[in-house]
C-alpha cells in the first residue's frame, strides 16, 4: 500500500501538471492541432518540460545537496519557500519564451495561470502549509473547464475523470498524513479558481 500511494503521488506530482495540460491543449482541439505545426509543438513541449519540470527539479536537488532542505518531498512548510521561489522564476522564463513564439494566446494563458497558482502557493506557504498536489490537480481541472468555455469543446468525460483522480489523490495525501483536510480543500480550490479565472478573463477580453 505504501508503494502504491507513493506511486500515485509521483504520477500526479504538481510538476507534471503543465506537461499534462500542454498535451491536452495540443490534442483536444482541431483548431490548435492545425494552428500549431508539429515542429512548433515539439518546441512547446521542450520549453514547458525544461522550465516547469527540469529546472525546478535541478534547483531542488541543489538545495538538497546544500542541506537547505532535508528531503525532496519537502514535508515542512519552511522547506518549501526557496523551491517555490525557484519554480516561480523558472515559470517566468518559460512564459517569456512562449510569448516570443507565434502561438495562440491560450498557451501563455495556461502557463501564466500556473505561475499565478505558484505565486499564491508561495504567499500562502509563508504562513500556512497548503497541498501543492491538490493545487496542481485543481489547476488542471480549471484549465479543462476554462478551455471548454472558450473553444466550446465537450470535456465532461475528462472533467469527471479528473474529479475522480483528484478524489483519489486527496485520499492518498490524507492516508500518508501529508496534509490536513483543510490543506487539501484549500489547495484544490485555490488551484482551480486561479487557473479557471485566467481562462475566464481571456474569454471576457475576446468579447
Backbone as numpy.savetxt, mean C-alpha at the origin, in Angstrom:
# Nx Ny Nz CAx CAy CAz Cx Cy Cz
0.56 -24.01 12.53 -0.26 -22.80 12.53 0.60 -21.53 12.53
1.67 -21.58 13.29 2.57 -20.44 13.38 3.16 -20.10 12.01
3.59 -21.14 11.28 4.17 -20.92 9.96 3.13 -20.39 8.98
1.91 -20.90 9.08 0.84 -20.47 8.18 0.51 -18.99 8.38
0.38 -18.60 9.63 0.06 -17.19 9.92 1.21 -16.27 9.50
2.44 -16.76 9.66 3.59 -15.96 9.23 3.60 -15.82 7.70
3.26 -16.90 7.00 3.22 -16.86 5.54 2.16 -15.87 5.05
1.00 -15.89 5.70 -0.07 -14.96 5.33 0.37 -13.52 5.56
1.04 -13.28 6.69 1.53 -11.94 6.99 2.54 -11.46 5.97
3.36 -12.39 5.46 4.38 -12.03 4.47 3.73 -11.74 3.11
2.84 -12.63 2.67 2.18 -12.46 1.37 1.37 -11.17 1.33
0.76 -10.83 2.46 -0.08 -9.63 2.53 0.64 -8.48 3.21
1.96 -8.49 3.15 2.75 -7.41 3.74 2.45 -6.10 3.01
2.37 -4.99 3.74 2.05 -3.71 3.09 3.03 -3.31 1.98
4.26 -3.79 2.05 5.22 -3.45 1.00 4.83 -4.03 -0.36
4.02 -5.09 -0.35 3.61 -5.71 -1.62 2.38 -5.05 -2.22
1.66 -4.26 -1.45 0.39 -3.71 -1.93 0.53 -2.82 -3.18
1.56 -1.97 -3.28 1.70 -1.19 -4.52 1.91 -2.06 -5.76
2.59 -3.18 -5.60 2.79 -4.10 -6.73 1.45 -4.71 -7.14
0.69 -5.17 -6.14 -0.63 -5.72 -6.43 -1.53 -4.66 -7.08
-1.46 -3.43 -6.57 -2.29 -2.36 -7.11 -1.90 -2.03 -8.55
-0.61 -2.03 -8.84 -0.14 -1.74 -10.19 -0.62 -2.82 -11.16
-0.51 -4.06 -10.73 -0.99 -5.16 -11.58 -2.47 -5.00 -11.87
-3.23 -4.63 -10.85 -4.67 -4.46 -11.04 -4.95 -3.35 -12.05
-4.30 -2.21 -11.91 -4.56 -1.09 -12.82 -4.23 -1.45 -14.26
-3.18 -2.22 -14.45 -2.75 -2.55 -15.80 -3.55 -3.69 -16.42
-4.38 -4.36 -15.62 -5.11 -5.50 -16.15 -6.63 -5.40 -16.02
-7.10 -4.42 -15.29 -8.54 -4.34 -15.04 -9.30 -3.50 -16.04
-8.58 -2.71 -16.85 -9.25 -1.83 -17.79 -8.62 -1.94 -19.17
-9.46 -2.13 -20.20 -8.94 -2.18 -21.57 -8.31 -0.85 -21.96
-8.89 0.24 -21.43 -8.34 1.56 -21.75 -6.89 1.67 -21.32
-6.61 1.28 -20.06 -5.24 1.38 -19.57 -4.33 0.37 -20.25
-4.86 -0.79 -20.56 -4.06 -1.83 -21.24 -3.58 -1.34 -22.59
-4.46 -0.62 -23.31 -4.10 -0.11 -24.63 -3.33 1.21 -24.55
-3.63 2.00 -23.52 -3.00 3.32 -23.40 -1.54 3.23 -22.99
-1.19 2.14 -22.31 0.18 1.97 -21.82 0.82 0.80 -22.55
1.86 1.07 -23.32 2.53 0.03 -24.09 3.20 -0.98 -23.16
3.49 -2.15 -23.70 4.13 -3.19 -22.88 5.49 -2.75 -22.34
6.35 -2.11 -23.17 7.63 -1.63 -22.62 7.43 -0.63 -21.48
6.41 0.26 -21.63 6.13 1.24 -20.58 5.57 0.56 -19.33
4.78 -0.48 -19.52 4.29 -1.24 -18.37 5.44 -1.83 -17.58
6.44 -2.33 -18.29 7.63 -2.88 -17.62 8.34 -1.80 -16.82
8.44 -0.61 -17.40 9.09 0.51 -16.70 8.31 0.86 -15.42
6.99 0.86 -15.52 6.16 1.15 -14.34 6.42 0.13 -13.24
6.39 -1.14 -13.61 6.64 -2.19 -12.62 8.01 -2.01 -11.96
9.02 -1.70 -12.75 10.38 -1.53 -12.22 10.44 -0.39 -11.23
9.84 0.76 -11.61 9.85 1.93 -10.73 9.12 1.63 -9.43
7.94 1.03 -9.54 7.15 0.73 -8.34 7.88 -0.29 -7.47
8.45 -1.32 -8.09 9.16 -2.35 -7.32 10.35 -1.77 -6.57
11.13 -0.94 -7.25 12.34 -0.38 -6.62 11.99 0.59 -5.51
11.05 1.51 -5.79 10.79 2.60 -4.83 9.84 2.25 -3.71
8.99 1.25 -3.90 8.04 0.90 -2.83 8.38 -0.40 -2.12
9.33 -1.14 -2.67 9.71 -2.41 -2.01 11.21 -2.50 -1.76
12.00 -2.46 -2.82 13.44 -2.72 -2.67 14.11 -1.67 -1.79
13.90 -0.40 -2.07 14.55 0.65 -1.26 14.09 0.64 0.20
12.79 0.51 0.48 12.38 0.40 1.90 12.98 -0.82 2.60
13.08 -1.95 1.88 13.68 -3.15 2.48 15.16 -2.91 2.77
15.87 -2.31 1.82 17.29 -2.02 2.01 17.50 -1.09 3.20
16.66 -0.06 3.30 16.80 0.88 4.42 16.53 0.19 5.76
15.54 -0.72 5.79 15.25 -1.44 7.02 16.39 -2.38 7.40
16.96 -3.05 6.39 18.10 -3.93 6.64 19.29 -3.13 7.17
19.50 -1.96 6.62 20.59 -1.08 7.08 20.38 -0.69 8.54
19.16 -0.29 8.87 18.85 0.10 10.25 18.98 -1.08 11.20
18.63 -2.26 10.71 18.75 -3.47 11.53 20.22 -3.80 11.81
21.04 -3.72 10.77 22.46 -4.02 10.94 23.15 -3.01 11.84
22.65 -1.78 11.84 23.22 -0.74 12.69 22.67 -0.80 14.11
21.71 -1.68 14.35 21.15 -1.83 15.68 20.08 -0.80 16.04
19.64 -0.03 15.04 18.61 0.98 15.30 17.27 0.30 15.55
17.01 -0.78 14.82 15.81 -1.58 15.06 16.24 -2.99 15.47
15.50 -3.59 16.39 15.88 -4.89 16.93 15.41 -6.04 16.05
14.34 -5.80 15.29 13.77 -6.86 14.46 13.22 -6.26 13.18
13.27 -7.03 12.10 12.71 -6.55 10.84 11.18 -6.48 10.89
10.58 -7.14 11.85 9.13 -7.05 12.02 8.72 -5.77 12.73
9.70 -5.10 13.37 9.47 -3.81 14.02 8.22 -3.84 14.88
8.24 -4.69 15.88 7.05 -4.90 16.71 6.74 -3.70 17.60
7.76 -2.95 18.00 7.50 -1.79 18.87 7.25 -0.54 18.03
6.45 0.35 18.57 6.10 1.59 17.87 7.33 2.45 17.61
8.23 2.52 18.57 9.40 3.38 18.44 10.31 2.98 17.29
10.34 1.68 16.99 11.22 1.20 15.93 10.71 1.53 14.53
9.47 1.93 14.42 8.86 2.10 13.10 9.09 3.47 12.48
9.43 4.45 13.28 9.50 5.83 12.78 10.50 6.00 11.65
11.74 5.57 11.85 12.76 5.76 10.81 12.46 4.95 9.54
12.07 3.66 9.65 11.71 2.93 8.43 10.54 3.56 7.68
9.55 4.07 8.41 8.43 4.74 7.77 8.88 6.00 7.05
9.75 6.76 7.71 10.26 7.99 7.08 11.06 7.66 5.82
11.88 6.61 5.89 12.65 6.20 4.71 11.73 5.77 3.57
10.64 5.08 3.92 9.68 4.66 2.90 8.99 5.86 2.28
8.69 6.87 3.08 8.07 8.10 2.56 8.97 8.76 1.53
10.26 8.87 1.85 11.22 9.47 0.91 11.29 8.66 -0.38
11.29 7.35 -0.24 11.35 6.47 -1.40 10.10 6.60 -2.27
8.95 6.70 -1.64 7.69 6.89 -2.38 7.72 8.21 -3.15
8.25 9.25 -2.53 8.34 10.55 -3.21 9.19 10.43 -4.46
10.29 9.68 -4.35 11.14 9.45 -5.52 10.38 8.71 -6.62
9.63 7.68 -6.22 8.84 6.92 -7.18 7.77 7.77 -7.83
7.12 8.61 -7.04 6.09 9.49 -7.57 6.69 10.48 -8.57
7.86 10.99 -8.27 8.54 11.92 -9.18 8.85 11.23 -10.51
9.37 10.01 -10.44 9.73 9.29 -11.66 8.50 8.97 -12.50
7.42 8.54 -11.86 6.19 8.24 -12.60 5.60 9.49 -13.24
5.72 10.63 -12.54 5.16 11.88 -13.07 5.88 12.35 -14.32
7.10 11.87 -14.55 7.87 12.26 -15.72 7.58 11.39 -16.94
6.78 10.34 -16.73 6.46 9.44 -17.83 5.12 9.82 -18.47
4.97 9.56 -19.77 3.69 9.85 -20.45 2.64 8.80 -20.10
2.06 8.93 -18.91 1.13 7.93 -18.39 -0.19 8.58 -18.01
-1.29 7.81 -18.00 -2.54 8.31 -17.43 -2.33 8.69 -15.97
-3.02 9.72 -15.53 -2.82 10.26 -14.18 -3.11 9.24 -13.09
-3.85 8.20 -13.42 -4.28 7.24 -12.42 -3.11 6.59 -11.68
-1.96 6.46 -12.36 -0.81 5.80 -11.74 -0.16 6.68 -10.68
-0.08 7.98 -10.95 0.46 8.88 -9.93 -0.52 9.05 -8.78
-1.82 8.99 -9.09 -2.83 9.05 -8.03 -2.69 7.85 -7.10
-2.47 6.67 -7.70 -2.29 5.46 -6.91 -1.12 5.62 -5.93
0.01 6.08 -6.46 1.21 6.17 -5.61 1.12 7.34 -4.63
0.52 8.44 -5.05 0.38 9.57 -4.13 -0.60 9.22 -3.01
-1.62 8.39 -3.33 -2.51 7.90 -2.28 -1.75 7.03 -1.30
-0.89 6.15 -1.83 -0.06 5.32 -0.96 0.88 6.16 -0.11
1.41 7.23 -0.70 2.28 8.14 0.05 1.52 8.81 1.18
0.29 9.23 0.89 -0.53 9.86 1.93 -0.83 8.89 3.07
-1.07 7.62 2.72 -1.30 6.60 3.74 -0.06 6.44 4.62
1.11 6.44 3.98 2.36 6.32 4.74 2.57 7.51 5.68
2.27 8.71 5.18 2.42 9.90 6.02 1.47 9.83 7.21
0.24 9.38 6.95 -0.73 9.22 8.06 -0.21 8.21 9.07
0.36 7.10 8.55 0.90 6.07 9.44 2.05 6.63 10.28
2.92 7.42 9.65 4.05 8.01 10.36 3.57 8.93 11.48
2.60 9.78 11.18 2.10 10.73 12.17 1.38 10.02 13.32
0.54 9.05 12.98 -0.16 8.30 14.02 0.83 7.53 14.88
1.86 6.98 14.23 2.85 6.17 14.95 3.64 6.98 15.98
3.67 8.28 15.82 4.38 9.11 16.80 3.76 9.00 18.19
2.46 8.71 18.22 1.76 8.63 19.50 1.14 7.26 19.78
0.89 6.49 18.71 0.10 5.27 18.87 0.47 4.25 17.81
0.56 3.00 18.18 0.89 1.96 17.22 -0.35 1.61 16.40
-0.18 1.55 15.09 -1.27 1.24 14.18 -0.87 0.05 13.32
-1.83 -0.70 12.83 -1.52 -1.87 12.01 -1.17 -1.47 10.59
0.09 -1.62 10.23 0.53 -1.29 8.87 -0.02 -2.30 7.86
-0.18 -3.54 8.29 -0.77 -4.54 7.40 -2.19 -4.15 7.01
-2.97 -3.70 7.98 -4.35 -3.33 7.69 -4.42 -2.01 6.93
-3.47 -1.13 7.15 -3.38 0.08 6.34 -3.22 -0.30 4.86
-2.36 -1.27 4.62 -2.09 -1.68 3.24 -3.30 -2.30 2.57
-3.95 -3.24 3.23 -5.10 -3.91 2.63 -6.29 -2.96 2.53
-6.41 -2.05 3.48 -7.46 -1.04 3.41 -7.24 -0.11 2.24
-5.98 0.27 2.01 -5.65 1.11 0.86 -5.96 0.42 -0.45
-5.70 -0.89 -0.52 -5.98 -1.65 -1.73 -7.49 -1.67 -2.01
-8.29 -1.83 -0.98 -9.74 -1.82 -1.20 -10.20 -0.43 -1.64
-9.62 0.61 -1.06 -9.95 1.97 -1.47 -9.61 2.21 -2.93
-8.49 1.65 -3.37 -8.09 1.76 -4.77 -9.09 1.06 -5.68
-9.52 -0.14 -5.31 -10.47 -0.89 -6.13 -11.77 -0.12 -6.33
-12.32 0.41 -5.24 -13.59 1.12 -5.33 -13.43 2.47 -6.04
-12.31 3.15 -5.79 -12.07 4.42 -6.46 -11.90 4.24 -7.96
-11.17 3.22 -8.34 -10.97 2.90 -9.75 -12.31 2.56 -10.41
-13.14 1.82 -9.70 -14.46 1.44 -10.22 -15.32 2.68 -10.47
-15.25 3.64 -9.56 -16.05 4.87 -9.71 -15.63 5.65 -10.95
-14.32 5.73 -11.21 -13.81 6.55 -12.30 -14.00 5.88 -13.65
-13.67 4.60 -13.73 -13.69 3.90 -15.01 -14.94 3.04 -15.22
-15.83 3.05 -14.23 -17.09 2.31 -14.32 -16.84 0.83 -14.65
-15.89 0.26 -13.92 -15.54 -1.16 -14.06 -16.15 -1.91 -12.89
-16.79 -3.02 -13.17 -17.40 -3.83 -12.11 -16.32 -4.64 -11.39
-16.06 -4.26 -10.15 -15.02 -4.95 -9.37 -15.61 -5.60 -8.12
-16.92 -5.86 -8.15 -17.57 -6.36 -6.95 -16.95 -7.67 -6.46
-16.57 -8.55 -7.40 -15.96 -9.82 -7.00 -14.62 -9.58 -6.31
-13.81 -8.69 -6.89 -12.51 -8.38 -6.30 -12.67 -7.71 -4.93
-13.66 -6.85 -4.82 -13.90 -6.18 -3.53 -14.30 -7.20 -2.47
-15.17 -8.14 -2.85 -15.59 -9.18 -1.91 -14.40 -10.05 -1.50
-13.56 -10.41 -2.47 -12.38 -11.22 -2.15 -11.42 -10.45 -1.24
-11.26 -9.15 -1.54 -10.37 -8.32 -0.72 -10.90 -8.20 0.70
-12.22 -8.09 0.83 -12.83 -8.01 2.16 -12.59 -9.30 2.95
-12.71 -10.44 2.26 -12.45 -11.73 2.92 -11.00 -11.83 3.34
-10.11 -11.43 2.42 -8.67 -11.47 2.71 -8.34 -10.53 3.87
-8.97 -9.35 3.87 -8.74 -8.38 4.95 -9.17 -8.97 6.30
-10.31 -9.65 6.30 -10.78 -10.30 7.53 -9.81 -11.37 8.00
-9.31 -12.16 7.04 -8.33 -13.20 7.37 -7.06 -12.58 7.93
-6.59 -11.51 7.29 -5.37 -10.84 7.75 -5.56 -10.26 9.14
-6.72 -9.65 9.39 -7.00 -9.10 10.72 -6.96 -10.20 11.77
-7.56 -11.36 11.45 -7.57 -12.48 12.39 -6.15 -12.97 12.67
-5.34 -13.02 11.61 -3.95 -13.47 11.75 -3.17 -12.52 12.65
-3.32 -11.21 12.41 -2.57 -10.24 13.20 -3.00 -10.28 14.67
-4.29 -10.51 14.90 -4.77 -10.63 16.28 -4.27 -11.91 16.91
-4.28 -13.01 16.17 -3.81 -14.30 16.68 -2.34 -14.24 17.06
-1.57 -13.48 16.27 -0.14 -13.34 16.55 0.15 -12.30 17.64
-0.91 -11.72 18.21 -0.77 -10.68 19.24 0.06 -9.50 18.77
-0.05 -9.21 17.47 0.70 -8.09 16.90 0.00 -6.77 17.15
-1.34 -6.81 17.29 -2.11 -5.58 17.46 -3.35 -5.83 18.30
-3.89 -4.73 18.79 -5.18 -4.75 19.47 -6.28 -4.60 18.41
-7.52 -4.95 18.74 -8.61 -4.75 17.77 -8.70 -3.31 17.28
-8.51 -2.35 18.17 -8.60 -0.94 17.76 -7.53 -0.60 16.73
-6.32 -1.09 16.91 -5.24 -0.83 15.95 -5.55 -1.46 14.59
-6.23 -2.60 14.61 -6.64 -3.27 13.38 -7.68 -2.43 12.64
-8.74 -2.02 13.36 -9.84 -1.28 12.75 -9.37 0.08 12.22
-8.62 0.79 13.04 -8.16 2.12 12.64 -7.21 2.02 11.44
-6.36 0.99 11.43 -5.46 0.80 10.31 -6.21 0.60 9.01
-7.18 -0.29 9.02 -7.95 -0.57 7.80 -8.72 0.66 7.34
-9.43 1.32 8.25 -10.25 2.47 7.89 -9.41 3.64 7.39
-8.24 3.84 7.99 -7.35 4.92 7.55 -6.85 4.66 6.14
-6.36 3.44 5.90 -5.87 3.11 4.57 -6.95 3.25 3.52
-8.15 2.76 3.82 -9.26 2.85 2.87 -9.65 4.29 2.60
-9.84 5.07 3.66 -10.32 6.44 3.52 -9.34 7.31 2.74
-8.07 7.19 3.02 -7.07 8.03 2.34 -6.96 7.66 0.87
-6.84 6.37 0.56 -6.68 5.97 -0.83 -7.95 6.25 -1.64
-9.10 5.91 -1.08 -10.35 6.18 -1.80 -10.56 7.68 -1.96
-10.16 8.45 -0.96 -10.29 9.89 -1.03 -9.52 10.49 -2.20
-8.36 9.93 -2.51 -7.58 10.41 -3.64 -8.32 10.15 -4.95
-8.89 8.98 -5.08 -9.64 8.67 -6.30 -10.91 9.52 -6.40
-11.57 9.74 -5.28 -12.76 10.57 -5.25 -12.42 11.99 -5.69
-11.26 12.49 -5.19 -10.83 13.82 -5.58 -10.52 13.92 -7.06
-9.91 12.88 -7.61 -9.60 12.86 -9.04 -10.87 12.91 -9.87
-11.87 12.16 -9.45 -13.14 12.14 -10.17 -13.81 13.51 -10.14
-13.72 14.22 -9.01 -14.31 15.56 -8.92 -13.60 16.52 -9.87
-12.29 16.38 -10.00 -11.52 17.27 -10.89 -11.88 17.05 -12.35
-12.27 15.85 -12.68 -12.59 15.52 -14.06 -13.99 15.96 -14.46
-14.81 16.34 -13.49 -16.18 16.71 -13.82 -16.24 18.12 -14.42
